[in-house]
Amino acid sequence: MLKNRIKNRVLPVLICVCMGFSVANSYAWGKNPKIGRIGKIASVIKKYPVFLAAAGIASLGLFAGAALFGGLFKSSGSTGVKGSGSEVVKLPIVGGSEYNISLYGLERLHSFDSRKYGNVENYLKNQFGIHKNNLVKPRMVTNEELLSVHTQRYLNSLKNSATIAGIVGISCLRFVPNWFLQRYLLRPMKLATGGTVQAAQLALRYGWAINLGGGYHHAKGDSGGGFCVYADICIAVEKLWKKDPSLRIMVVDLDAHQGNGHEAIFASDSRVSIFDMYNADMYPWDEVAKEHIRFDVPLRSNIGGDDYIDRLKKEINSALDTLEEKDEEPNLIIYNAGTDPLSGDHIGRMNVSAEKMIERDEIVFKHAQERRIPIVYLFSGGYTKESANVIGRSLENILENYVDLAKNQNLEAVPRLFQ
């Protein structure tokens, strides 16, 4: 325990201190090269020895206390919603704050809200009465599961910080030690990928499940991109196929970007039907992957909420009717519910209000419920600070009106989407 706390909390702080010292040296050298870098700092220390010593001791004490003993003073809070017995009822909702990405400020160089997962968890806790103990703890995706979709060459390439920097679009990360990126960037993504695997399994059992993360729909077998390192959707499906190879999957991808990753991976597999409604005016412009979209719904930038919803209602109903007529109804819908079509999202470049986004999710769940198709909800993209609040409100609406779960409800069993 102590070793992990030192590695995961104290070492990053020491790295930041060393980087700051390096910057200070460079600054001092630039100001007075005749004195020299160390000489300049030494002169400052000589001038203010007591003050600097006191500040240093206080800072080290604060860092050490927070890193080593901070967890001891956290309130355990509520134990969660219980049933008639002593066991806490676990809802098919996986993960949350475990998926938050914190690179000590470096994550802010990208517009992606890397803490929205924990923020949505907090929303469900504060507004709905769902506590941490009601959620399923995510497990780390295994190397075997990763290799069911990704090549060993690609996984090995992630040991190079420059590769990771290119995938997530933060170029300065190429200069960051790889072990740091493995721990603070890739580890949360591996947990979220494992969470998608768990959520897909839970959806088949209860009719619904939510992973409070995931949806990395740009990752391909031998490459990543668009902040997507692991192809969690495809990995989850491969895991399900190990148990039942005949399982039919429908991916409903409503992220603002084309889901070229899962389209490329599932290119020749007739067991998967992909419905993709996206902004065709922007990344990734993957024409090869586009050929494998069965229900292709390209949109244009700045589409309004009313037009967006009308198009969705028409196209998704037609797609599901087509599958039913061909006796190809899916056994599971994987819903990639990106919030980047939201108004004000400069990356999604659409103009859909929060209310229409909530209606969008409701439409998908309503179809799943009426047609008795299990569904799993994934977060995917979303690049505004309002994203987490919209997701929370939408999940609140789904839980109340489709899963029939009331706020602060005492549960006897996990509610189902359909009987």
C-alpha positions as CSV (number, residue, x, y, z in Angstrom):
1,M,0.0,0.0,0.0
2,L,2.7,2.5,1.0
3,K,4.8,1.5,-2.1
4,N,1.8,2.2,-4.4
5,R,1.1,5.5,-2.7
6,I,4.7,6.6,-3.2
7,K,4.8,5.5,-6.8
8,N,1.4,6.9,-7.8
9,R,1.3,10.1,-5.8
10,V,4.7,11.2,-4.5
11,L,6.8,10.4,-7.6
12,P,4.7,12.6,-9.9
13,V,5.0,15.5,-7.5
14,L,8.8,15.0,-7.4
15,I,8.9,15.0,-11.2
16,C,7.0,18.3,-11.3
17,V,9.4,19.8,-8.7
18,C,12.4,18.7,-10.8
19,M,10.9,20.1,-13.9
20,G,10.2,23.4,-12.0
21,F,13.8,23.4,-10.8
22,S,15.0,22.9,-14.4
23,V,12.9,25.9,-15.6
24,A,14.2,28.0,-12.7
25,N,17.8,27.1,-13.6
26,S,17.2,28.1,-17.2
27,Y,15.6,31.3,-16.2
28,A,18.4,32.2,-13.9
29,W,21.0,31.4,-16.5
30,G,19.2,33.6,-19.0
31,K,19.1,36.6,-16.6
32,N,22.7,36.5,-15.5
33,P,24.9,34.0,-17.3
34,K,28.0,35.4,-15.6
35,I,26.8,34.1,-12.2
36,G,25.8,30.7,-13.6
37,R,22.6,28.7,-13.0
38,I,23.6,27.1,-9.7
39,G,25.3,30.3,-8.5
40,K,22.2,32.4,-9.1
41,I,20.0,30.0,-7.1
42,A,22.7,29.8,-4.4
43,S,22.6,33.6,-4.1
44,V,18.9,33.6,-3.6
45,I,19.1,30.8,-1.0
46,K,21.9,32.7,0.8
47,K,19.7,35.8,0.9
48,Y,16.5,34.2,2.2
49,P,17.6,31.0,4.0
50,V,15.1,30.9,6.8
51,F,12.1,31.7,4.6
52,L,13.0,29.2,2.0
53,A,13.7,26.5,4.5
54,A,10.4,27.0,6.2
55,A,8.5,27.1,2.9
56,G,10.3,23.9,1.7
57,I,9.5,22.0,4.9
58,A,5.9,23.1,4.9
59,S,5.5,22.2,1.2
60,L,7.0,18.8,1.7
61,G,4.8,18.2,4.7
62,L,1.7,19.0,2.7
63,F,2.6,16.9,-0.2
64,A,3.6,13.9,1.9
65,G,0.5,14.2,4.0
66,A,-1.8,14.4,1.0
67,A,-0.1,11.6,-0.8
68,L,0.3,9.1,2.0
69,F,-2.5,9.8,4.4
70,G,-5.1,11.7,2.4
71,G,-7.3,8.7,2.0
72,L,-7.6,8.2,5.7
73,F,-9.6,11.4,6.2
74,K,-12.1,10.9,3.4
75,S,-15.7,10.4,4.6
76,S,-17.0,7.0,3.6
77,G,-20.4,8.6,3.0
78,S,-23.5,6.5,2.5
79,T,-23.2,2.8,2.1
80,G,-25.6,2.9,-0.9
81,V,-29.1,1.8,-1.5
82,K,-29.9,-1.6,0.1
83,G,-32.5,-4.2,-0.5
84,S,-34.4,-6.0,2.2
85,G,-31.3,-8.0,3.2
86,S,-27.8,-6.7,4.2
87,E,-26.4,-6.8,0.7
88,V,-26.0,-3.6,-1.3
89,V,-27.9,-3.9,-4.6
90,K,-25.5,-3.5,-7.5
91,L,-27.0,-1.8,-10.5
92,P,-25.6,-2.6,-14.0
93,I,-23.8,0.8,-14.0
94,V,-20.0,0.4,-14.3
95,G,-17.2,2.7,-13.3
96,G,-17.1,6.4,-12.9
97,S,-14.3,8.4,-11.3
98,E,-11.8,5.5,-11.9
99,Y,-11.8,6.7,-15.6
100,N,-10.8,10.3,-14.8
101,I,-7.6,11.3,-16.5
102,S,-5.2,13.5,-14.5
103,L,-1.8,14.4,-15.9
104,Y,-1.1,17.1,-13.4
105,G,-2.5,19.8,-15.7
106,L,-1.2,18.5,-19.0
107,E,-4.6,17.1,-19.9
108,R,-5.9,20.6,-20.1
109,L,-3.9,21.1,-23.3
110,H,-6.7,19.1,-24.9
111,S,-10.3,20.3,-25.0
112,F,-11.6,16.8,-23.9
113,D,-13.2,16.9,-20.5
114,S,-11.1,14.2,-18.9
115,R,-13.0,14.3,-15.6
116,K,-16.6,14.0,-16.9
117,Y,-16.8,10.4,-15.8
118,G,-16.4,11.3,-12.1
119,N,-18.7,14.3,-12.6
120,V,-21.5,12.1,-14.0
121,E,-21.0,9.7,-11.1
122,N,-21.3,12.7,-8.7
123,Y,-24.5,13.8,-10.5
124,L,-26.1,10.4,-10.1
125,K,-25.1,10.4,-6.4
126,N,-26.3,13.9,-5.6
127,Q,-29.4,14.1,-7.8
128,F,-30.5,10.5,-7.9
129,G,-29.3,8.8,-4.7
130,I,-27.1,6.3,-6.4
131,H,-23.9,5.9,-4.5
132,K,-20.5,4.3,-5.2
133,N,-21.5,1.1,-3.6
134,N,-24.4,0.7,-6.0
135,L,-22.0,0.8,-9.0
136,V,-20.1,-2.1,-10.4
137,K,-16.4,-1.7,-9.9
138,P,-14.6,-1.8,-13.3
139,R,-11.9,-4.4,-13.9
140,M,-8.8,-3.9,-16.0
141,V,-9.0,-5.3,-19.5
142,T,-6.7,-8.2,-19.9
143,N,-3.9,-8.5,-22.4
144,E,-5.6,-11.5,-23.9
145,E,-8.8,-9.4,-24.5
146,L,-6.7,-6.6,-26.0
147,L,-5.1,-9.1,-28.4
148,S,-8.5,-10.4,-29.5
149,V,-8.7,-7.1,-31.5
150,H,-5.3,-5.4,-31.5
151,T,-2.0,-6.5,-32.9
152,Q,1.0,-7.1,-30.6
153,R,2.9,-4.6,-32.8
154,Y,0.4,-1.9,-31.9
155,L,0.3,-2.7,-28.2
156,N,4.1,-2.6,-28.2
157,S,4.1,0.8,-29.9
158,L,2.3,2.2,-26.9
159,K,5.5,1.9,-25.0
160,N,6.7,4.9,-27.0
161,S,5.4,8.2,-25.6
162,A,5.4,9.8,-29.1
163,T,2.8,7.2,-30.2
164,I,0.5,8.0,-27.4
165,A,1.0,11.7,-27.9
166,G,-0.1,11.3,-31.6
167,I,-3.2,9.3,-30.6
168,V,-4.5,11.7,-28.0
169,G,-3.5,14.9,-29.9
170,I,-1.3,16.4,-27.2
171,S,2.1,16.7,-28.9
172,C,4.1,17.7,-25.8
173,L,3.4,14.3,-24.2
174,R,6.1,12.8,-26.4
175,F,8.6,14.3,-23.8
176,V,6.8,12.8,-20.8
177,P,8.2,9.5,-19.4
178,N,6.2,6.5,-20.7
179,W,5.6,5.0,-17.3
180,F,3.8,8.2,-16.3
181,L,1.5,8.0,-19.3
182,Q,0.9,4.3,-18.8
183,R,-0.2,5.0,-15.2
184,Y,-2.2,8.2,-15.6
185,L,-3.5,8.0,-19.1
186,L,-3.6,4.4,-20.4
187,R,-4.6,2.8,-17.1
188,P,-7.9,4.7,-16.9
189,M,-8.6,3.8,-20.5
190,K,-7.9,0.2,-19.8
191,L,-10.3,0.3,-16.9
192,A,-12.9,1.9,-19.1
193,T,-12.4,-0.8,-21.7
194,G,-12.8,-3.5,-19.1
195,G,-15.9,-1.6,-18.0
196,T,-17.4,-1.8,-21.5
197,V,-16.8,-5.6,-21.5
198,Q,-18.6,-5.9,-18.1
199,A,-21.5,-3.6,-19.2
200,A,-22.1,-5.6,-22.3
201,Q,-22.4,-8.8,-20.3
202,L,-24.7,-7.1,-17.7
203,A,-26.9,-5.7,-20.5
204,L,-27.6,-9.2,-21.7
205,R,-28.6,-10.2,-18.2
206,Y,-30.8,-7.2,-17.2
207,G,-31.8,-5.7,-20.6
208,W,-29.7,-2.5,-19.9
209,A,-26.4,-1.4,-18.7
210,I,-24.3,1.8,-18.6
211,N,-20.6,2.2,-18.6
212,L,-19.7,5.6,-17.3
213,G,-17.0,5.9,-19.9
214,G,-15.8,4.0,-23.0
215,G,-16.9,4.4,-26.6
216,Y,-13.4,4.7,-28.1
217,H,-14.7,4.3,-31.6
218,H,-11.7,5.6,-33.6
219,A,-9.3,2.8,-32.4
220,K,-8.5,0.2,-35.0
221,G,-6.7,-3.1,-34.7
222,D,-3.3,-1.7,-35.5
223,S,-3.7,2.0,-34.7
224,G,-5.3,4.5,-32.5
225,G,-6.5,8.1,-33.1
226,G,-8.9,10.8,-31.9
227,F,-8.2,10.2,-28.2
228,C,-9.1,6.5,-28.7
229,V,-6.4,4.0,-27.8
230,Y,-8.3,0.8,-27.3
231,A,-11.3,-0.5,-29.3
232,D,-13.5,-1.2,-26.3
233,I,-16.6,-1.9,-28.3
234,C,-15.0,-4.5,-30.5
235,I,-13.2,-6.1,-27.5
236,A,-16.5,-6.4,-25.7
237,V,-18.2,-8.0,-28.7
238,E,-15.3,-10.5,-29.1
239,K,-15.7,-11.5,-25.5
240,L,-19.4,-12.1,-25.9
241,W,-18.8,-14.1,-29.1
242,K,-16.6,-16.5,-27.1
243,K,-19.6,-17.6,-25.2
244,D,-22.1,-17.3,-28.1
245,P,-20.7,-16.9,-31.6
246,S,-24.1,-16.5,-33.1
247,L,-24.9,-13.3,-31.2
248,R,-26.0,-10.4,-33.5
249,I,-24.9,-6.9,-32.6
250,M,-26.1,-3.5,-33.6
251,V,-23.8,-0.5,-33.0
252,V,-25.8,2.7,-32.8
253,D,-23.1,5.4,-33.1
254,L,-24.5,9.0,-32.5
255,D,-21.1,10.6,-31.6
256,A,-20.6,13.6,-33.9
257,H,-17.6,11.8,-35.5
258,Q,-17.7,8.8,-37.8
259,G,-16.9,5.6,-35.9
260,N,-14.3,4.5,-38.3
261,G,-12.5,2.2,-35.8
262,H,-15.3,-0.4,-35.2
263,E,-16.3,0.0,-38.8
264,A,-12.8,-1.1,-40.0
265,I,-12.6,-3.9,-37.4
266,F,-16.1,-5.4,-38.2
267,A,-15.7,-4.8,-41.9
268,S,-16.3,-8.4,-43.0
269,D,-18.5,-9.6,-40.2
270,S,-22.2,-10.0,-41.0
271,R,-23.1,-10.5,-37.4
272,V,-22.6,-6.7,-36.8
273,S,-24.9,-4.0,-38.2
274,I,-23.6,-0.4,-37.8
275,F,-25.9,2.6,-37.7
276,D,-23.7,5.7,-37.8
277,M,-25.2,9.3,-37.8
278,Y,-22.3,11.8,-37.8
279,N,-21.0,15.1,-39.1
280,A,-19.5,14.3,-42.5
281,D,-17.7,17.7,-42.7
282,M,-14.9,16.8,-40.3
283,Y,-12.5,14.1,-38.9
284,P,-12.0,11.3,-39.7
285,W,-13.1,11.4,-43.3
286,D,-12.5,7.6,-43.5
287,E,-14.0,6.6,-46.9
288,V,-12.7,3.0,-46.7
289,A,-14.3,2.5,-43.3
290,K,-17.5,4.2,-44.5
291,E,-18.1,1.4,-47.0
292,H,-18.8,-0.9,-44.0
293,I,-21.6,1.3,-42.5
294,R,-24.8,-0.6,-43.1
295,F,-27.0,2.4,-42.1
296,D,-25.1,5.5,-43.1
297,V,-26.6,8.8,-42.0
298,P,-24.1,11.7,-42.8
299,L,-25.1,15.1,-41.6
300,R,-23.7,18.6,-42.2
301,S,-22.3,21.1,-39.7
302,N,-24.5,23.3,-37.6
303,I,-27.6,21.1,-38.0
304,G,-30.3,22.2,-35.5
305,G,-31.9,20.1,-32.8
306,D,-35.3,19.7,-34.5
307,D,-33.8,18.5,-37.8
308,Y,-31.4,16.3,-36.0
309,I,-34.2,14.6,-34.0
310,D,-36.5,14.2,-37.1
311,R,-33.7,12.6,-39.0
312,L,-32.8,10.2,-36.2
313,K,-36.4,9.1,-35.7
314,K,-36.9,8.4,-39.4
315,E,-33.5,6.6,-39.9
316,I,-33.3,4.5,-36.8
317,N,-36.9,3.2,-37.1
318,S,-36.2,2.3,-40.8
319,A,-33.0,0.5,-39.8
320,L,-34.6,-1.6,-37.1
321,D,-37.5,-2.4,-39.4
322,T,-35.1,-3.5,-42.1
323,L,-33.3,-5.8,-39.7
324,E,-36.6,-7.3,-38.5
325,E,-37.8,-7.9,-42.0
326,K,-34.6,-9.7,-42.8
327,D,-34.8,-11.8,-39.6
328,E,-31.5,-10.1,-38.5
329,E,-32.8,-8.5,-35.3
330,P,-29.9,-7.7,-33.0
331,N,-29.4,-9.5,-29.6
332,L,-27.7,-6.4,-28.3
333,I,-27.5,-2.7,-29.1
334,I,-24.3,-1.0,-28.2
335,Y,-25.2,2.7,-28.0
336,N,-22.2,5.1,-28.5
337,A,-23.8,8.2,-27.0
338,G,-21.3,10.9,-27.7
339,T,-22.4,14.4,-26.5
340,D,-20.3,16.3,-29.0
341,P,-23.4,17.2,-31.2
342,L,-24.3,19.5,-28.3
343,S,-24.6,23.2,-29.0
344,G,-21.3,25.0,-28.2
345,D,-19.1,22.0,-28.8
346,H,-16.6,23.5,-31.2
347,I,-15.2,20.0,-32.2
348,G,-18.6,18.4,-32.9
349,R,-19.7,21.5,-34.8
350,M,-23.4,20.8,-34.5
351,N,-26.2,22.8,-32.9
352,V,-28.3,20.4,-30.8
353,S,-29.7,21.7,-27.5
354,A,-29.3,19.9,-24.2
355,E,-33.1,19.1,-24.2
356,K,-32.8,17.5,-27.7
357,M,-29.7,15.5,-26.6
358,I,-31.8,14.1,-23.8
359,E,-34.6,13.3,-26.2
360,R,-32.1,11.6,-28.5
361,D,-31.0,9.1,-25.9
362,E,-34.7,8.5,-25.0
363,I,-35.5,7.7,-28.6
364,V,-32.8,5.0,-28.7
365,F,-33.8,3.5,-25.3
366,K,-37.5,3.5,-26.2
367,H,-36.8,1.5,-29.4
368,A,-34.7,-1.0,-27.4
369,Q,-37.5,-1.3,-24.8
370,E,-40.3,-1.7,-27.3
371,R,-38.4,-4.2,-29.4
372,R,-37.1,-6.0,-26.3
373,I,-33.4,-5.6,-27.3
374,P,-30.8,-5.3,-24.6
375,I,-28.8,-2.1,-24.7
376,V,-25.5,-0.9,-23.3
377,Y,-24.8,2.9,-23.1
378,L,-21.3,4.3,-23.6
379,F,-20.1,7.9,-23.2
380,S,-17.7,8.4,-26.2
381,G,-16.9,12.0,-27.1
382,G,-18.1,15.4,-25.7
383,Y,-15.8,18.5,-25.5
384,T,-17.7,21.0,-23.4
385,K,-17.9,21.5,-19.6
386,E,-21.7,21.1,-20.0
387,S,-21.3,17.6,-21.3
388,A,-21.3,15.8,-17.9
389,N,-24.4,17.7,-16.8
390,V,-26.3,16.7,-19.9
391,I,-25.2,13.1,-19.6
392,G,-26.3,13.1,-16.0
393,R,-29.7,14.6,-16.8
394,S,-30.2,12.1,-19.7
395,L,-29.3,9.1,-17.5
396,E,-31.7,10.4,-14.8
397,N,-34.4,10.5,-17.4
398,I,-33.7,7.0,-18.7
399,L,-33.5,5.5,-15.2
400,E,-36.8,7.1,-14.1
401,N,-38.9,6.6,-17.2
402,Y,-37.5,3.4,-18.9
403,V,-35.7,1.4,-16.2
404,D,-38.4,2.4,-13.7
405,L,-36.0,3.4,-11.0
406,A,-37.1,6.1,-8.5
407,K,-34.8,8.5,-6.8
408,N,-33.4,7.2,-3.5
409,Q,-35.3,4.0,-4.0
410,N,-34.8,1.0,-1.7
411,L,-34.3,-1.9,-4.1
412,E,-35.3,-5.5,-3.7
413,A,-33.6,-6.4,-7.0
414,V,-32.1,-4.8,-10.1
415,P,-34.8,-3.3,-12.3
416,R,-35.0,-4.5,-15.9
417,L,-35.6,-2.7,-19.1
418,F,-38.3,-5.3,-20.1
419,Q,-39.5,-8.5,-18.6
